[in-house]
Amino acid sequence: MLVKRIGKERIYAEAVDSHIGNWFWDAAAQTRIRPVSQPEYGYSLPQSSDTPWEFTATVVVQPKPELPDWKALDVPFVEAEVPAELVDHNCLLYGGLTESANWPFVGPDGPFSVAVRGNLSSNSVETIRAGVLDGVGIGLFARVSLADELRHPDVIAVLEDFIGDVRDISVIWPRRRFVPARVRRVTDFFAAALPQRV
C-alpha cells in the first residue's frame, strides 16, 4: 500500500539517503583511508530489492607521507668526552650489572657515577652488544666482552680516561681432590687466552 501511495523510487531514495553515510564510513574504515572532506555520492537506484546495488563516493583523503630510507641517512656520531655528557646519549642498559642505570667512573677527585637512560634494557649481554653493533646506542661492558668487536672500525671505546675499575673474572668449580680433565682444559685455556685478549 505504501509503495503504491509514495512510489518505489522514493522509498529506495530515502533508504539510500538515510544509510549511505554509514556505508561509506564503514568502507573507509575497512580500506583505511582518512577522508578530509565530505564525500560526494554517485549511484543509481536499484530496479528491485533483489538487484545488487553499488554506489561511488568521491572524497579528498589525507596523503600518505613519503619517508626517506632512514638506513641511508648519514648521522654523525657525537662522541661523549666526559661522563656527564652521557645524558645526551642513548645508553643501553645491561641488567646483569649492579650499576645498570648508574655507570661508575673514576675522575681526578675519585670514583663517581652518572645516571644514564636509554630505549633498550636487557639481562642479556648479547642483546646489548647487538644493539651497540647496530648503532642503537652506547653500552657499558667489560673489555673482554668486546675484545673482537673493538677491532672493527665502526666500534670505538669512549671515556676510557674515566674507566679505572679493575674487575675480577672467576672460574669456579666444586672442591674435589681430582679436577676433571675437561675443567682443567677450560681453566688452562682461560689462563692462556685472557691475557692476550684484555
CYANA upper distance limits for C-alpha pairs under 8 A (distance plus 0.5 A):
  1 MET  CA      5 ARG  CA      6.84
  2 LEU  CA      6 ILE  CA      6.42
  2 LEU  CA      7 GLY  CA      7.99
  3 VAL  CA      7 GLY  CA      5.30
  3 VAL  CA      8 LYS  CA      5.85
  3 VAL  CA     11 ILE  CA      7.91
  4 LYS  CA      8 LYS  CA      8.10
  6 ILE  CA     10 ARG  CA      7.09
  6 ILE  CA     11 ILE  CA      7.69
  7 GLY  CA     11 ILE  CA      7.03
  8 LYS  CA     12 TYR  CA      6.72
  9 GLU  CA     13 ALA  CA      6.50
  9 GLU  CA     45 LEU  CA      7.66
 10 ARG  CA     14 GLU  CA      6.60
 11 ILE  CA     15 ALA  CA      6.64
 12 TYR  CA     16 VAL  CA      6.61
 12 TYR  CA     45 LEU  CA      7.17
 12 TYR  CA     46 PRO  CA      8.15
 13 ALA  CA     17 ASP  CA      6.59
 13 ALA  CA     45 LEU  CA      7.44
 14 GLU  CA     18 SER  CA      6.60
 15 ALA  CA     19 HIS  CA      6.82
 16 VAL  CA     20 ILE  CA      5.94
 17 ASP  CA     21 GLY  CA      8.09
 19 HIS  CA     23 TRP  CA      6.84
 20 ILE  CA     24 PHE  CA      6.54
 21 GLY  CA     25 TRP  CA      6.82
 22 ASN  CA     26 ASP  CA      6.59
 23 TRP  CA     27 ALA  CA      6.70
 24 PHE  CA     28 ALA  CA      6.62
 24 PHE  CA     57 ALA  CA      7.87
 25 TRP  CA     29 ALA  CA      6.61
 26 ASP  CA     30 GLN  CA      6.79
 27 ALA  CA     31 THR  CA      6.71
 28 ALA  CA     32 ARG  CA      6.28
 28 ALA  CA     33 ILE  CA      5.88
 28 ALA  CA     34 ARG  CA      7.67
 28 ALA  CA     35 PRO  CA      8.38
 29 ALA  CA     33 ILE  CA      7.12
 33 ILE  CA     61 VAL  CA      7.11
 33 ILE  CA     62 GLN  CA      8.04
 34 ARG  CA     61 VAL  CA      5.81
 34 ARG  CA     62 GLN  CA      5.95
 35 PRO  CA     59 VAL  CA      6.79
 35 PRO  CA     60 VAL  CA      6.18
 35 PRO  CA     61 VAL  CA      4.62
 35 PRO  CA     62 GLN  CA      6.59
 36 VAL  CA     59 VAL  CA      8.06
 36 VAL  CA     60 VAL  CA      6.19
 36 VAL  CA     61 VAL  CA      5.84
 36 VAL  CA     62 GLN  CA      6.60
 37 SER  CA     59 VAL  CA      6.56
 37 SER  CA     60 VAL  CA      6.08
 37 SER  CA     61 VAL  CA      7.87
 38 GLN  CA     59 VAL  CA      6.94
 38 GLN  CA     60 VAL  CA      8.48
 39 PRO  CA     57 ALA  CA      6.17
 39 PRO  CA     58 THR  CA      5.87
 39 PRO  CA     59 VAL  CA      5.11
 39 PRO  CA     60 VAL  CA      8.27
 40 GLU  CA     57 ALA  CA      5.92
 40 GLU  CA     58 THR  CA      5.60
 40 GLU  CA     59 VAL  CA      7.05
 41 TYR  CA     55 PHE  CA      7.45
 41 TYR  CA     56 THR  CA      6.10
 41 TYR  CA     57 ALA  CA      4.98
 41 TYR  CA     58 THR  CA      6.98
 42 GLY  CA     55 PHE  CA      6.24
 42 GLY  CA     56 THR  CA      5.47
 42 GLY  CA     57 ALA  CA      6.76
 43 TYR  CA     54 GLU  CA      7.22
 43 TYR  CA     55 PHE  CA      5.08
 43 TYR  CA     56 THR  CA      6.82
 44 SER  CA     54 GLU  CA      8.44
 44 SER  CA     55 PHE  CA      7.97
 45 LEU  CA     53 TRP  CA      8.15
 46 PRO  CA     51 THR  CA      6.51
 46 PRO  CA     52 PRO  CA      7.83
 46 PRO  CA     53 TRP  CA      6.49
 47 GLN  CA     51 THR  CA      6.89
 69 ASP  CA     73 LEU  CA      7.59
 79 GLU  CA    158 VAL  CA      7.58
 80 ALA  CA     85 GLU  CA      6.05
 80 ALA  CA     86 LEU  CA      6.84
 80 ALA  CA    158 VAL  CA      7.27
 80 ALA  CA    159 LEU  CA      7.54
 81 GLU  CA     85 GLU  CA      7.48
 81 GLU  CA    158 VAL  CA      7.90
 81 GLU  CA    159 LEU  CA      6.78
 82 VAL  CA     86 LEU  CA      8.24
 82 VAL  CA    159 LEU  CA      6.93
 83 PRO  CA    105 PHE  CA      8.12
 83 PRO  CA    114 VAL  CA      7.22
 83 PRO  CA    159 LEU  CA      7.33
 83 PRO  CA    162 PHE  CA      8.20
 84 ALA  CA    114 VAL  CA      7.07
 85 GLU  CA     89 HIS  CA      7.85
 86 LEU  CA     90 ASN  CA      8.23
 86 LEU  CA     91 CYS  CA      7.83
 86 LEU  CA    114 VAL  CA      8.31
 86 LEU  CA    116 VAL  CA      7.07
 87 VAL  CA    115 ALA  CA      8.14
 87 VAL  CA    116 VAL  CA      6.50
 87 VAL  CA    117 ARG  CA      7.83
 89 HIS  CA    118 GLY  CA      8.16
 89 HIS  CA    137 GLY  CA      7.59
 89 HIS  CA    138 ILE  CA      7.82
 90 ASN  CA    117 ARG  CA      7.07
 90 ASN  CA    118 GLY  CA      5.07
 90 ASN  CA    119 ASN  CA      7.32
 90 ASN  CA    136 VAL  CA      7.90
 90 ASN  CA    137 GLY  CA      5.41
 90 ASN  CA    138 ILE  CA      6.79
 91 CYS  CA    116 VAL  CA      6.74
 91 CYS  CA    117 ARG  CA      5.97
 91 CYS  CA    118 GLY  CA      5.12
 91 CYS  CA    119 ASN  CA      8.09
 91 CYS  CA    120 LEU  CA      8.26
 91 CYS  CA    137 GLY  CA      6.01
 91 CYS  CA    138 ILE  CA      5.29
 91 CYS  CA    139 GLY  CA      6.43
 92 LEU  CA    117 ARG  CA      7.73
 92 LEU  CA    118 GLY  CA      6.02
 92 LEU  CA    119 ASN  CA      7.43
 92 LEU  CA    120 LEU  CA      5.74
 92 LEU  CA    121 SER  CA      6.41
 92 LEU  CA    128 ILE  CA      6.78
 92 LEU  CA    131 GLY  CA      8.07
 92 LEU  CA    132 VAL  CA      8.32
 92 LEU  CA    137 GLY  CA      6.57
 92 LEU  CA    138 ILE  CA      6.31
 92 LEU  CA    139 GLY  CA      5.57
 92 LEU  CA    140 LEU  CA      8.18
 93 LEU  CA    100 SER  CA      6.03
 93 LEU  CA    101 ALA  CA      6.92
 93 LEU  CA    117 ARG  CA      7.78
 93 LEU  CA    118 GLY  CA      7.53
 93 LEU  CA    120 LEU  CA      6.87
 93 LEU  CA    121 SER  CA      5.05
 93 LEU  CA    122 SER  CA      6.96
 93 LEU  CA    128 ILE  CA      7.72
 93 LEU  CA    139 GLY  CA      7.35
 93 LEU  CA    140 LEU  CA      8.19
 94 TYR  CA    100 SER  CA      6.12
 94 TYR  CA    121 SER  CA      6.40
 94 TYR  CA    122 SER  CA      5.77
 94 TYR  CA    123 ASN  CA      6.09
 94 TYR  CA    124 SER  CA      7.32
 94 TYR  CA    125 VAL  CA      6.78
 94 TYR  CA    128 ILE  CA      6.95
 94 TYR  CA    139 GLY  CA      8.35
 94 TYR  CA    140 LEU  CA      8.19
 95 GLY  CA    100 SER  CA      6.05
 95 GLY  CA    121 SER  CA      7.39
 95 GLY  CA    122 SER  CA      6.17
 95 GLY  CA    123 ASN  CA      4.94
 95 GLY  CA    124 SER  CA      7.97
 96 GLY  CA    100 SER  CA      7.75
 96 GLY  CA    123 ASN  CA      5.92
 96 GLY  CA    124 SER  CA      7.80
 96 GLY  CA    125 VAL  CA      8.03
 99 GLU  CA    103 TRP  CA      6.29
 99 GLU  CA    104 PRO  CA      7.73
101 ALA  CA    115 ALA  CA      6.23
101 ALA  CA    116 VAL  CA      5.88
101 ALA  CA    117 ARG  CA      7.02
102 ASN  CA    113 SER  CA      6.19
102 ASN  CA    114 VAL  CA      5.71
102 ASN  CA    115 ALA  CA      4.84
102 ASN  CA    116 VAL  CA      6.52
103 TRP  CA    113 SER  CA      5.77
103 TRP  CA    114 VAL  CA      5.83
103 TRP  CA    115 ALA  CA      6.99
103 TRP  CA    116 VAL  CA      7.55
103 TRP  CA    140 LEU  CA      8.10
104 PRO  CA    111 PRO  CA      7.60
104 PRO  CA    112 PHE  CA      6.43
104 PRO  CA    113 SER  CA      4.85
104 PRO  CA    114 VAL  CA      7.20
104 PRO  CA    163 ILE  CA      8.31
105 PHE  CA    111 PRO  CA      6.19
105 PHE  CA    112 PHE  CA      5.92
105 PHE  CA    113 SER  CA      6.22
105 PHE  CA    114 VAL  CA      8.31
105 PHE  CA    162 PHE  CA      5.76
105 PHE  CA    163 ILE  CA      5.86
105 PHE  CA    164 GLY  CA      7.24
105 PHE  CA    165 ASP  CA      8.18
106 VAL  CA    110 GLY  CA      5.87
106 VAL  CA    111 PRO  CA      4.70
106 VAL  CA    112 PHE  CA      6.53
106 VAL  CA    162 PHE  CA      5.49
106 VAL  CA    163 ILE  CA      6.44
106 VAL  CA    164 GLY  CA      6.08
106 VAL  CA    165 ASP  CA      8.12
107 GLY  CA    111 PRO  CA      6.66
107 GLY  CA    112 PHE  CA      7.78
107 GLY  CA    162 PHE  CA      6.33
118 GLY  CA    137 GLY  CA      8.38
120 LEU  CA    128 ILE  CA      8.23
121 SER  CA    128 ILE  CA      8.02
122 SER  CA    127 THR  CA      7.16
122 SER  CA    128 ILE  CA      7.21
124 SER  CA    128 ILE  CA      7.18
125 VAL  CA    129 ARG  CA      6.50
126 GLU  CA    130 ALA  CA      6.55
127 THR  CA    131 GLY  CA      6.74
128 ILE  CA    132 VAL  CA      6.83
128 ILE  CA    139 GLY  CA      7.25
129 ARG  CA    133 LEU  CA      6.73
129 ARG  CA    139 GLY  CA      7.81
129 ARG  CA    146 LEU  CA      8.46
130 ALA  CA    134 ASP  CA      6.61
131 GLY  CA    135 GLY  CA      6.82
131 GLY  CA    136 VAL  CA      5.65
131 GLY  CA    137 GLY  CA      7.24
132 VAL  CA    136 VAL  CA      6.12
132 VAL  CA    137 GLY  CA      6.02
132 VAL  CA    138 ILE  CA      6.50
132 VAL  CA    139 GLY  CA      6.84
133 LEU  CA    155 VAL  CA      7.58
141 PHE  CA    145 SER  CA      6.85
141 PHE  CA    146 LEU  CA      7.83
142 ALA  CA    146 LEU  CA      7.93
142 ALA  CA    167 ARG  CA      8.48
143 ARG  CA    147 ALA  CA      6.58
143 ARG  CA    198 VAL  CA      6.97
144 VAL  CA    194 LEU  CA      8.26
144 VAL  CA    197 ARG  CA      7.15
144 VAL  CA    198 VAL  CA      6.07
146 LEU  CA    150 LEU  CA      6.39
147 ALA  CA    151 ARG  CA      7.81
147 ALA  CA    197 ARG  CA      6.57
147 ALA  CA    198 VAL  CA      7.36
148 ASP  CA    152 HIS  CA      8.04
149 GLU  CA    155 VAL  CA      7.23
150 LEU  CA    155 VAL  CA      6.19
150 LEU  CA    156 ILE  CA      6.95
150 LEU  CA    157 ALA  CA      7.89
151 ARG  CA    155 VAL  CA      7.99
159 LEU  CA    163 ILE  CA      7.37
171 VAL  CA    187 THR  CA      7.83
179 VAL  CA    183 VAL  CA      7.15
179 VAL  CA    184 ARG  CA      7.09
180 PRO  CA    184 ARG  CA      6.92
181 ALA  CA    185 ARG  CA      6.69
182 ARG  CA    186 VAL  CA      6.89
183 VAL  CA    187 THR  CA      6.82
184 ARG  CA    188 ASP  CA      6.53
185 ARG  CA    189 PHE  CA      6.54
186 VAL  CA    190 PHE  CA      6.80
187 THR  CA    191 ALA  CA      6.57
188 ASP  CA    192 ALA  CA      6.74
189 PHE  CA    193 ALA  CA      6.36
190 PHE  CA    194 LEU  CA      5.97
191 ALA  CA    195 PRO  CA      7.74
192 ALA  CA    196 GLN  CA      7.88
193 ALA  CA    197 ARG  CA      6.95
194 LEU  CA    198 VAL  CA      6.52
